[in-house]
Amino acid sequence: MAIDLHKKPFDEGTIVKLSLYENYMQEWLPVFLRKGSNFRRINIFDFFCGPGKDDKGQKGSPLITLNILDQYLEDIERLGITVSLFFNDKRKTKIKKLKDQISFSYPNKIPCEISYSSENFEDIFNKLIHFMTERSSANFLFLDQNGIKHITEEIFKTIVNIQTTDFLFFISSSTLSRFNENPEIKKYLHIPEEIISSSDYCHIHRSVLKYYRSLIPENREYYLCPFSIKKGANIYGLIFGTGHLLGIDKFVNQCWKIDPHTGDSNFDIDNDQIDENQLSLFPEIDRPKKVQGFEKELKDAILSGNLKTNIDIYKYSLFNGFKAEHARKVLSKMIKDRILPHQKLNVSYGSCKLGNQPQKIIIGPK
Ligand SMILES: C[S@@+](CC[C@H](N)C(=O)[O-])C[C@H]1O[C@@H](n2cnc3c(N)ncnc32)[C@H](O)[C@@H]1O
């Protein structure tokens, strides 16, 4: 049986997980809570919500969400947008504690609808799905499961096909590294053994991402981004998903704020051993391998003609978990090194806005 995370103080890994959730939610909400928004309903589903706090009173995901919403009270009322929160936890006692906690912390009327339930995830997901598919609804799903079994192929594919729906799920990736072939695990996930066995232990969550990516239908433009979290010897991780470029842009940026070296973990995932306090004489040694690899691959992709426009470069960066800023640096260097002629390419979210024509990359003459 899983250890109850709320009966002790949240550990460092849990704090990183909740920070990413909080930081992204801070960015996600205002996208929809603005004048002229086409969305009349915002739904936030916290399917494994817990009781609201750890045993030292640190806020868990439901109270984090309410805290953020508190900043938008006026906007919500002024704009007449309905915000609905769905809090579910299989354990009734946790939902009872959460209800008490919310009525204590927010004695005045909260400008959103809150619905509580104590059901098994799959059951409640199927009951609530009609809210997600309603026209003019924007959805966020937080799936903070304990182990590996709830985000099955079927659930994942269902979520990916719902419009304007971002999600963040947690998974115990090293469990898959150890027990992928176990029939108990195979009941839920069918990860090809070569994906798992070809992965370094530290990179196991990146490999789990590859598996989920392989489930996205070919005709669907959809972005996933991983963040690996080490707790003791175990590796867990978050996977974020969105069908929208602005969503992936915002999430990738948040990841790099937490991890300025590789943007995807709370530990030295590539064994770069960079000591910020003692940088070496050779700057290349202090540059993370992942960044060097990306710079080389992006340069090759531009020169080989695989990427043809500014928008291709922008999407390529985000798809690989890099910020637009990383790509811009590569372009500047290529121009400085006279590999590309000088050209003002706009590599940013702004370049993809409706009405903007893609800019063709000019390759040579220097
Ligand atoms: C990792 S905790 C979630 C923590 C929460 N996000 C927070 O910030 O406090 C996982 C929660 O899932 C609940 N849970 C376990 N199995 C479940 C299931 N099958 N369906 C729904 N909830 C479940 C547990 O009771 C536990 O509170």
The ligand as an SDF file (V2000), in Angstrom:
LIG
                    3D

 27 29  0  0  0  0  0  0  0  0999 V2000
   -0.1170   11.9940   -4.2980 C   0  0  0  0  0  0  0  0  0  0  0  0
   -1.5720   12.1800   -3.4320 S   0  0  0  0  0  0  0  0  0  0  0  0
   -2.2260   13.6770   -4.0580 C   0  0  0  0  0  0  0  0  0  0  0  0
   -1.6970   14.8840   -3.3950 C   0  0  0  0  0  0  0  0  0  0  0  0
   -2.4060   16.1840   -3.7220 C   0  0  0  0  0  0  0  0  0  0  0  0
   -2.2360   16.5590   -5.0970 N   0  0  0  0  0  0  0  0  0  0  0  0
   -1.8810   17.2760   -2.8100 C   0  0  0  0  0  0  0  0  0  0  0  0
   -1.2840   18.2360   -3.3180 O   0  0  0  0  0  0  0  0  0  0  0  0
   -2.0560   17.1700   -1.6150 O   0  0  0  0  0  0  0  0  0  0  0  0
   -2.6040   10.9700   -4.1430 C   0  0  0  0  0  0  0  0  0  0  0  0
   -4.0180   10.9280   -3.6050 C   0  0  0  0  0  0  0  0  0  0  0  0
   -4.7680   10.0180   -4.4190 O   0  0  0  0  0  0  0  0  0  0  0  0
   -5.7230    9.3580   -3.6150 C   0  0  0  0  0  0  0  0  0  0  0  0
   -6.0900    8.1080   -4.3190 N   0  0  0  0  0  0  0  0  0  0  0  0
   -5.4700    6.9080   -4.2820 C   0  0  0  0  0  0  0  0  0  0  0  0
   -6.0640    6.0400   -5.1300 N   0  0  0  0  0  0  0  0  0  0  0  0
   -7.0560    6.7210   -5.7520 C   0  0  0  0  0  0  0  0  0  0  0  0
   -8.0020    6.3780   -6.7570 C   0  0  0  0  0  0  0  0  0  0  0  0
   -8.0470    5.1560   -7.2890 N   0  0  0  0  0  0  0  0  0  0  0  0
   -8.8790    7.3340   -7.1800 N   0  0  0  0  0  0  0  0  0  0  0  0
   -8.8370    8.5800   -6.6410 C   0  0  0  0  0  0  0  0  0  0  0  0
   -7.9860    8.9570   -5.6660 N   0  0  0  0  0  0  0  0  0  0  0  0
   -7.0890    8.0420   -5.2420 C   0  0  0  0  0  0  0  0  0  0  0  0
   -5.0120    9.1540   -2.2900 C   0  0  0  0  0  0  0  0  0  0  0  0
   -5.9360    9.0550   -1.2290 O   0  0  0  0  0  0  0  0  0  0  0  0
   -4.1360   10.4270   -2.1910 C   0  0  0  0  0  0  0  0  0  0  0  0
   -4.7410   11.4160   -1.3960 O   0  0  0  0  0  0  0  0  0  0  0  0
  1  2  1  0
  2  3  1  0
  2 10  1  0
  3  4  1  0
  4  5  1  0
  5  6  1  0
  5  7  1  0
  7  8  2  0
  7  9  1  0
 10 11  1  0
 11 12  1  0
 11 26  1  0
 12 13  1  0
 13 14  1  0
 13 24  1  0
 14 15  1  0
 14 23  1  0
 15 16  2  0
 16 17  1  0
 17 18  1  0
 17 23  2  0
 18 19  1  0
 18 20  2  0
 20 21  1  0
 21 22  2  0
 22 23  1  0
 24 25  1  0
 24 26  1  0
 26 27  1  0
M  CHG  2   2   1   9  -1
M  END
$$$$
